[in-house]
Amino acid sequence: MYSKRLINAASGREPCDIVLKNCRVLNVFTGEIIDGDIGIAEGRIAGIGEYKGKEEKDLEGRYVVPGFINSHVHVESSMVTPQVYSVEELRHGTSTIITDPHEIVNVGGADALIDILNAADECPVNYYIMLPSCVPCTEFEHSGAVLDARQLRLFMNEPEVLGLGEMMNAEGVINNDRTVSEKIKEFSGMIIDGHAPMYSGKKLNAYACAGINTDHESVTFDEALEKLRCGIAVLVREGSACKDLEAIIKGVVESGIDTSALAFCTDDKHLADIRREGTIRSNIKKAISLGLEPAKAFQMATINAARIYGLKDTGAVACGYKADIVVLDSLEDVEIADVYKDGVQFKNITEPEIKEKKMMRYNTGLMHSVNPAPLADDAFDIPEREIYPVIELVKNQIITKKLIMTHEQITENLKNGSVRKIAVIERHHSTGNCACAYITGYGLSHGAVATTVAHDSHNIIVIGDNDSDMHKAVEQLKKINGGYTIICDGKVAGSLPLEFGGLMSTISADEFIPMLDDIIKKAYELGVDKDIDPFITLSFAALPVIPEIRITDRGLFDVTDFRFIEE
Amino acid sequence: MYSKRLINAASGREPCDIVLKNCRVLNVFTGEIIDGDIGIAEGRIAGIGEYKGKEEKDLEGRYVVPGFINSHVHVESSMVTPQVYSVEELRHGTSTIITDPHEIVNVGGADALIDILNAADECPVNYYIMLPSCVPCTEFEHSGAVLDARQLRLFMNEPEVLGLGEMMNAEGVINNDRTVSEKIKEFSGMIIDGHAPMYSGKKLNAYACAGINTDHESVTFDEALEKLRCGIAVLVREGSACKDLEAIIKGVVESGIDTSALAFCTDDKHLADIRREGTIRSNIKKAISLGLEPAKAFQMATINAARIYGLKDTGAVACGYKADIVVLDSLEDVEIADVYKDGVQFKNITEPEIKEKKMMRYNTGLMHSVNPAPLADDAFDIPEREIYPVIELVKNQIITKKLIMTHEQITENLKNGSVRKIAVIERHHSTGNCACAYITGYGLSHGAVATTVAHDSHNIIVIGDNDSDMHKAVEQLKKINGGYTIICDGKVAGSLPLEFGGLMSTISADEFIPMLDDIIKKAYELGVDKDIDPFITLSFAALPVIPEIRITDRGLFDVTDFRFIEE
């Protein structure tokens, strides 16, 4: 960090590398707007004042704010590599992301973590990592890997690592579960992210007492306020599915509470949404439109997050800080005129550096991670019974309902197309595990839809109206090393390879976005209900922590009773 | 930090150790006052709500705030041990101190640092240490020790150590001095305290760019504001001599700037002043009286300092935080009703624990640190010259003036008592170094006054009207292993042993305060000028960084020219 050259430039003994002249700089420490020139050397801010530079640019009185910090994000949700994702973030002003590679590590374990750490070094943003705390997510399914406290410890001193990722096993925390407490103890000197939706009262107190530092699951102001009072920093989330910002920020504005323990995040946001409006940029804009003082909104997006995560040289346009800078045409509308990362203009970052680096320095295993055991012809047979438990999908939500249907109802509904078969096939270790059940609410007039994105263990999920297309879909996913596929009458009607771990594509954003649009369109053409996302909804069908009923490779799981449904 | 018992108490499964009922708790995260009971277990806050405890205390609606943090203090200025000092701080609500043992380490080096680290473990406050960055302070005198970057590195992972202490060699920082930059590089991942009085513009920018995180030397609001804008946290100082708070806080209130990068400190405050009004307690009270919102004043005194120094479980009354608590009868007047440290009431801390632990676990060397070489009878002779440079003390200030007097003037002034001899004798390594000169403005009708407290190298300083009493004073200091002494006609007229390094007494505060009062009174009786502190003024006569003229063991030093005055 120490740089003789930077000190010489700051003191005026040497010219700066670049000087941004005629700026109106937001100072996040004092909340003021300061007029001046920004001197930059060695990728850092030398000072604000009158500086001379080898290169000078007149910003003509535009606002300058620090690069934004996305304080909690799962990059896998974008389905592109960290390198490609980072450029999309940076385009809209986010220069620092704090990520939890929970999904890919559930597939590839320590190997995947090493790939992501290597990828982080190639990204044009400050790419920090919270180590996934829940691998596997639950004991009710087979994931690709297990990371215990000892394995996590191996990574805790890596320079990109800030602490332990969201501790989703909140019940395990407050009940002193041994495998959970081992991890928490190990990371007590670092930051520990929480995940405590609707936790309150003594349960929340117990969770905070374990040493949890942040939470991004608050959906109301009251929930956020109670967490803040407990000493848990609140990361206000606005992603593609979860939109919590309006409720929380309205409460903040009305109550006038201190905002220093609040920051912004997206958690999960799709690439096309990011391309359209950015991430933290749109959070700031929305917060200001709801009445939050602009200075406070930008503090949440920058220095607050930096302080919460202990980042010393990020989150401010101030002496010695990284020259991660956003130039704005308008403060309130967060209209981005330009972005600098380490003092380099955005247009000079994307072109030469990323194009050749967009591929992961992947290890072979993760590029061939779809390895189901060969399926028997009758793998998707469901034995005849008097009644059947059925998964009912709920429109525009990820919860499901548990229905009971008689044999006659099933027969009738399969015929009229309101019920389909769904199967989950273990794909990491060729165990041959396979479970099959009935599902309603998906639509799909004919064919099979399948994915290797299947939270959180990412086995194969396939849904269909006939066993033959379902078999073919599994074969196709194996062939493309994972991704999305649609099979109709034995033919591939659509295919989106996600060859890195079955979760992420290694192509560019420009290539990827239309391919994704295309396969979603194809699914709707085949009759998937328009109020359902054909693949994302499917990907949550195997997550055994969200009510009421799920299917894993081990069978149908009743989330309310927290146990498998016996045949 | 992880405690199963705490989690069980927080969740209500087990009773708390103690519950403080009916409190009005200041929440430093939100700025609110929350009514409730505070549950405490294992010395930490389990939660606020309705808790049952093995012991319960009704606080009858009193305010509860977090224990205060003194963010920068030299304990040596109190002249008592860390253990004794800590109790005086805690009495007035300070439960965390961040100290720089710069003085004692300049005497005893790494051995002294180990003593202080050991003492820290016995203190009833959170006793954090910033490693002294300037040992020796300058090259113009012989101190007791040298600590280079390599030696400092040995201590950087000690649990009490937060970073590098105030980097007083600010010119060395901005000019890339090698021994300075080595230390800064070593500590770039930790906190580095600054010391940049009146630094501004490009010099200040360069200083900040080196990675300096804090400064406590601002005396005006404009100076503080400029440092804040640079990203340097401002520790607002109110000690016995330096009183900067009014100027800075008035500016903060008038400008309405954000206060999150501001904290409070004392730097140097005498024990009797602390006993009378406390430290941070009086800072808060004064800040509120100047119009600062109480919540903001308490945030400065607690969570702000904790965030600046990266302390995770201190500075808030919130789940999992240390139960370091101040109970107030009044928020605005900061009238302290009670103090808890780690959940233990103050009255139960002082009596049993401290009385037997007040002695340092000293190493033998530091209890025998006054080792001047035997002095020749003519050691204090000053060779006859035509003119002499003379040190002039300035009333109520620590700066000095350089005067020139002829031989005739000297002879006359020695006779009328306005000029006295001053000598500095190297006392660490028996080098035999001794310098003698003339001084005016001190008073003293007859006898000799001497001290081993002599910033920053702490050699022996003696002043007198006759060589015999001066010799005797040096002998007496050697005999008592350092401290203050007054000799008159060959007899000891006053003696205050400071046997730990010649800087600190190992007796209790109750014993120490009257002894100090007594020897100061004695000095005034012997004619020391009433506008001079007989010992503190003397202790700065050897500090070769404050204008205009000083005397070290190597000779008279012209601070303006930054060189020794040739004979």
Contacts between the chains, C-beta under 8 A, distances in Angstrom:
chain1	res1	chain2	res2	distance
A	1	B	185	7.9
A	1	B	188	4.3
A	1	B	211	6.0
A	2	B	181	6.3
A	2	B	184	5.6
A	2	B	185	4.5
A	2	B	188	5.8
A	2	B	210	6.7
A	2	B	211	6.2
A	3	B	209	7.6
A	4	B	176	4.9
A	4	B	181	7.2
A	6	B	209	5.0
A	7	B	173	7.7
A	7	B	174	6.3
A	7	B	176	6.0
A	7	B	206	5.0
A	7	B	209	5.3
A	7	B	210	5.7
A	8	B	176	7.5
A	8	B	206	7.8
A	10	B	202	6.4
A	10	B	205	4.3
A	10	B	206	4.1
A	10	B	208	7.6
A	10	B	209	4.3
A	11	B	174	5.5
A	11	B	202	5.3
A	11	B	203	6.5
A	11	B	205	7.2
A	11	B	206	3.8
A	12	B	202	4.5
A	27	B	228	7.9
A	27	B	229	5.3
A	28	B	258	8.0
A	29	B	228	5.1
A	29	B	229	6.6
A	29	B	231	6.3
A	29	B	258	6.5
A	29	B	260	7.3
A	29	B	261	4.6
A	30	B	225	6.9
A	30	B	228	5.3
A	30	B	229	6.0
A	30	B	257	4.3
A	30	B	258	5.4
A	30	B	261	7.8
A	31	B	257	6.0
A	31	B	258	4.0
A	32	B	229	7.5
A	32	B	257	6.5
A	34	B	229	6.5
A	44	B	209	7.2
A	45	B	209	8.0
A	46	B	205	6.4
A	46	B	209	6.2
A	47	B	202	6.5
A	47	B	205	3.2
A	47	B	206	7.8
A	47	B	208	7.7
A	47	B	209	7.2
A	47	B	230	7.4
A	48	B	205	7.9
A	48	B	229	7.4
A	49	B	201	6.6
A	49	B	202	6.7
A	49	B	205	6.9
A	173	B	7	7.7
A	174	B	7	6.3
A	174	B	11	5.5
A	176	B	4	4.9
A	176	B	7	6.0
A	176	B	8	7.5
A	181	B	2	6.3
A	181	B	4	7.2
A	184	B	2	5.6
A	185	B	1	8.0
A	185	B	2	4.5
A	188	B	1	4.3
A	188	B	2	5.8
A	189	B	312	7.8
A	201	B	49	6.6
A	202	B	10	6.4
A	202	B	11	5.3
A	202	B	12	4.6
A	202	B	47	6.5
A	202	B	49	6.7
A	203	B	11	6.5
A	204	B	319	7.9
A	205	B	10	4.3
A	205	B	11	7.2
A	205	B	46	6.4
A	205	B	47	3.2
A	205	B	48	7.9
A	205	B	49	6.9
A	205	B	319	4.9
A	206	B	7	5.0
A	206	B	8	7.8
A	206	B	10	4.1
A	206	B	11	3.8
A	206	B	47	7.8
A	208	B	10	7.6
A	208	B	47	7.7
A	208	B	318	7.3
A	208	B	319	3.5
A	208	B	320	5.6
A	209	B	3	7.6
A	209	B	6	5.0
A	209	B	7	5.3
A	209	B	10	4.2
A	209	B	44	7.2
A	209	B	45	8.0
A	209	B	46	6.2
A	209	B	47	7.2
A	209	B	319	4.9
A	209	B	320	4.3
A	210	B	2	6.7
A	210	B	7	5.7
A	210	B	320	7.3
A	211	B	1	5.9
A	211	B	2	6.2
A	211	B	320	5.9
A	213	B	312	7.7
A	225	B	30	6.8
A	228	B	27	7.9
A	228	B	29	5.0
A	228	B	30	5.3
A	229	B	27	5.2
A	229	B	29	6.6
A	229	B	30	6.0
A	229	B	32	7.5
A	229	B	34	6.5
A	229	B	48	7.4
A	229	B	318	7.0
A	230	B	47	7.5
A	230	B	318	5.8
A	230	B	319	4.6
A	231	B	29	6.4
A	231	B	316	5.6
A	231	B	318	3.3
A	231	B	319	5.6
A	231	B	320	6.7
A	231	B	321	6.3
A	232	B	319	8.0
A	257	B	30	4.3
A	257	B	31	6.0
A	257	B	32	6.6
A	258	B	28	8.0
A	258	B	29	6.5
A	258	B	30	5.4
A	258	B	31	4.0
A	258	B	295	7.6
A	258	B	299	7.7
A	260	B	29	7.3
A	260	B	260	5.4
A	261	B	29	4.6
A	261	B	30	7.8
A	295	B	258	7.6
A	299	B	258	7.7
A	307	B	307	5.6
A	310	B	310	6.1
A	312	B	189	7.8
A	312	B	213	7.7
A	316	B	231	5.6
A	318	B	208	7.3
A	318	B	229	7.0
A	318	B	230	5.8
A	318	B	231	3.3
A	319	B	204	7.9
A	319	B	205	5.0
A	319	B	208	3.5
A	319	B	209	4.9
A	319	B	230	4.6
A	319	B	231	5.6
A	319	B	232	8.0
A	320	B	208	5.6
A	320	B	209	4.4
A	320	B	210	7.3
A	320	B	211	5.9
A	320	B	231	6.7
A	321	B	231	6.3
